[in-house]
Amino acid sequence: MKVRFTPAGRRQFVDAVSYIRCESPVAAAAFRERAEAALRRLESFPESGRVVPEFPDLPYREVILRPYRFFYRIRNSIVWVVAVWHGAQPPDNPRG
């Protein structure tokens, strides 16, 4: 299975890393490495993320790397990272 970002998910990930980099380049690099490792695990274990509690009936799952939440969906043997949100940010309906 491959892991890919949607354009919106990629932009949000880059924005998160950029935001952290403003405070600490070292912390930004560490966060990016942790995120990439967690997302690589989804290649072998795509169901390992939890169901999004706010939307249990939708086909989305999440991986939490504090303080960020990575929302994804599995489609056609690809794990699509659709959004990366700060944990303090209430999620919108991923379909909307």
C-alpha positions, 0 to 999 in steps of 0.5 A: 500500500502507498501513502499519498497526500491530497493537495489540501493535506500536503499544504496543511502538513507543510504549513504545520512544519513551517509554523513549528520551524518559526519557533524551533527548526530542530523541533520542526525537523523532529516533527517531520521525521516522526510524521513520516515514520508514522505515515510509513507504518500505514503502508503496512498497517493501514487500519492502525489509525483510529476511527475519527471519533467526531465522524464514526460513520465516515470512512476516515481514520486518524493518526495523532502526532501531538499536537497534530491530527492526520486524517486519512482514508484508504482508497484503491490500495492507497492511503490518502492523507486528506487533512492535517489539523492542530489538535485544538482545531475542531474538525470539519466534516471531511466530506464537506 
